[in-house]
Amino acid sequence: MVNNITTLSVLEPLLFKQEWTHLAEISRELKMPHPTARIYLNNFEKEGVVIKQIKGRLALYKLNYSNPLIIDYIILVEKNKLIRRCSKEILLKEIVSFLHDSDNPTIIFGSASVNLKNANDIDLIIIGDFNKPGFKEFEKKHDIKFHLIDLKKLEEIIPSLKEEIKKKHLIVQDSEEIVKWMLKN
């Protein structure tokens, strides 16, 4: 399982991008050696998950959105990202655990999704009727502030905010619905 998690992480820099990404950029973002990233990406290319393009000496990659299982791969990558971050940040793990108690699709986005310690607040989108008891108490106990956006459906999010969410996010709840929404133009 650990090897699969490491392998899946190589797809993170390609998520929700239509443009080609250079191998050097992928390995730099993941802090992974070029040869290791290349091996993983070549394996995903053989499986039809990524498409590779060679331009001179440059190896460029992007997700193969025509693969019928691409949504499933993206969900696994998103879950892997959340688990990895929660294992490194105890406060994030507590926040995710607290949010898992509801059935609402939930996304942490913005600076807190990248580095919780440097964030002024935690931007949070919760879809549907959200009535979570203890929300204010949780903020007070952990000395954090949530910036809550409570919507009836994902489609209410304006396109510019959607693009920002795609760049910096952690999907906490209901990955399939959120991934499908992110893939819609």
C-alpha positions in Angstrom: 0.0 0.0 0.0 2.8 2.4 0.8 4.3 2.0 -2.6 0.9 2.6 -4.3 0.5 5.8 -2.3 4.0 7.0 -3.3 3.3 6.1 -6.9 -0.1 8.0 -7.0 1.5 11.2 -5.6 3.3 11.6 -8.9 0.0 12.5 -10.5 -0.7 15.4 -8.1 1.0 18.1 -10.2 -1.2 17.1 -13.2 -4.5 17.3 -11.5 -7.1 19.5 -13.2 -4.7 20.9 -15.7 -5.2 20.9 -19.5 -1.7 22.0 -20.3 1.4 19.8 -20.5 3.7 19.7 -17.5 7.5 19.2 -17.8 9.1 16.3 -15.9 11.4 18.7 -14.1 8.4 20.7 -12.8 6.7 17.5 -11.5 9.8 16.2 -9.7 10.5 19.7 -8.2 7.0 20.1 -6.9 7.1 16.6 -5.4 10.7 16.9 -4.2 11.2 13.5 -6.0 14.3 12.6 -8.1 13.7 12.9 -11.9 14.4 9.2 -12.5 11.9 8.1 -9.9 9.2 10.4 -11.2 9.9 9.3 -14.8 9.5 5.6 -13.8 6.2 6.2 -12.1 4.9 8.4 -15.0 6.0 5.9 -17.6 4.0 3.2 -15.7 1.0 5.4 -15.7 1.5 6.1 -19.4 1.4 2.3 -20.0 -1.8 2.1 -18.0 -3.3 4.9 -20.1 -3.6 7.3 -17.1 -1.2 9.9 -18.5 -0.2 11.0 -21.9 3.5 11.7 -22.7 4.8 14.1 -25.3 8.4 14.4 -26.3 9.6 17.8 -27.6 13.3 17.6 -28.4 14.8 16.6 -25.0 11.8 17.6 -23.0 9.4 15.0 -21.6 5.9 16.6 -21.1 3.0 14.9 -19.3 -0.7 15.4 -18.7 -3.6 13.3 -17.5 -5.5 11.3 -20.0 -9.0 12.6 -19.4 -10.4 10.2 -22.0 -9.5 7.2 -19.8 -12.8 5.8 -18.5 -11.2 5.3 -15.1 -9.6 8.8 -14.7 -12.2 9.9 -12.1 -11.3 6.9 -10.0 -7.6 7.7 -10.3 -8.1 11.3 -9.4 -10.2 10.4 -6.3 -7.4 8.1 -5.2 -4.8 10.8 -5.7 -7.0 13.3 -3.8 -7.5 10.8 -0.9 -3.7 10.1 -0.9 -3.0 13.8 -0.7 -5.4 14.3 2.3 -4.1 11.3 4.2 -0.5 12.3 3.6 -1.1 15.9 4.8 -3.1 14.6 7.9 -0.3 12.3 8.9 2.1 15.4 8.9 -0.3 17.9 10.5 -2.1 16.9 13.7 -4.4 20.0 13.6 -5.4 19.2 10.1 -6.2 15.7 11.1 -8.4 16.9 13.9 -10.2 19.4 11.5 -10.8 16.6 9.0 -12.0 14.2 11.7 -14.4 16.9 12.9 -15.7 17.6 9.4 -16.1 13.9 8.6 -19.0 13.8 11.2 -21.2 15.5 8.7 -22.4 14.1 5.4 -21.9 17.3 3.4 -19.5 17.6 0.5 -16.6 19.6 2.0 -13.5 21.3 0.6 -10.7 23.1 2.4 -9.2 25.6 -0.1 -6.8 28.5 -0.3 -3.6 28.9 1.7 -4.7 26.5 4.5 -4.8 23.7 2.0 -1.1 24.2 1.3 0.2 25.2 4.7 -2.1 25.3 7.7 0.4 27.0 10.0 0.8 30.1 7.7 -2.9 30.5 7.0 -4.8 33.4 8.7 -8.0 31.4 8.5 -9.2 28.2 7.0 -11.4 28.6 3.9 -14.1 26.0 3.9 -16.8 25.2 1.4 -19.6 23.1 2.7 -22.5 22.1 0.4 -26.0 21.5 1.5 -27.8 22.1 4.8 -25.0 22.5 7.3 -25.9 22.5 10.9 -22.8 21.2 12.7 -23.1 21.6 16.5 -19.9 22.6 18.2 -18.4 24.5 15.2 -17.7 27.7 17.2 -16.4 25.6 20.1 -14.0 23.8 17.8 -12.7 27.1 16.5 -12.2 28.4 20.1 -10.6 25.2 21.4 -8.1 25.0 18.6 -7.6 28.8 18.3 -8.4 28.8 14.6 -10.9 30.7 12.4 -13.0 29.2 9.6 -14.1 31.3 6.7 -17.2 29.2 5.9 -18.9 29.3 2.5 -22.2 27.4 2.9 -23.9 26.7 -0.4 -26.8 24.6 -1.6 -24.9 23.1 -4.6 -21.4 23.3 -6.1 -22.7 25.0 -9.2 -23.3 28.1 -7.2 -19.5 28.7 -7.1 -18.4 31.4 -9.5 -15.9 30.3 -12.2 -13.0 32.4 -10.9 -13.4 30.9 -7.4 -13.6 27.4 -9.0 -10.3 27.9 -10.7 -8.7 29.0 -7.5 -10.1 26.0 -5.7 -8.7 23.7 -8.4 -5.2 25.1 -7.7 -5.2 24.8 -3.9 -7.6 22.4 -2.2 -8.1 19.4 0.0 -11.2 17.4 -0.5 -12.5 16.3 2.9 -15.9 14.8 2.1 -17.6 13.4 -1.0 -14.7 13.2 -3.3 -16.5 11.7 -6.3 -19.1 14.6 -6.5 -16.4 17.2 -6.0 -14.0 15.7 -8.6 -16.8 15.4 -11.2 -17.7 19.1 -10.5 -14.0 20.2 -10.9 -13.7 18.4 -14.2 -16.8 20.1 -15.7 -16.0 23.2 -17.7 
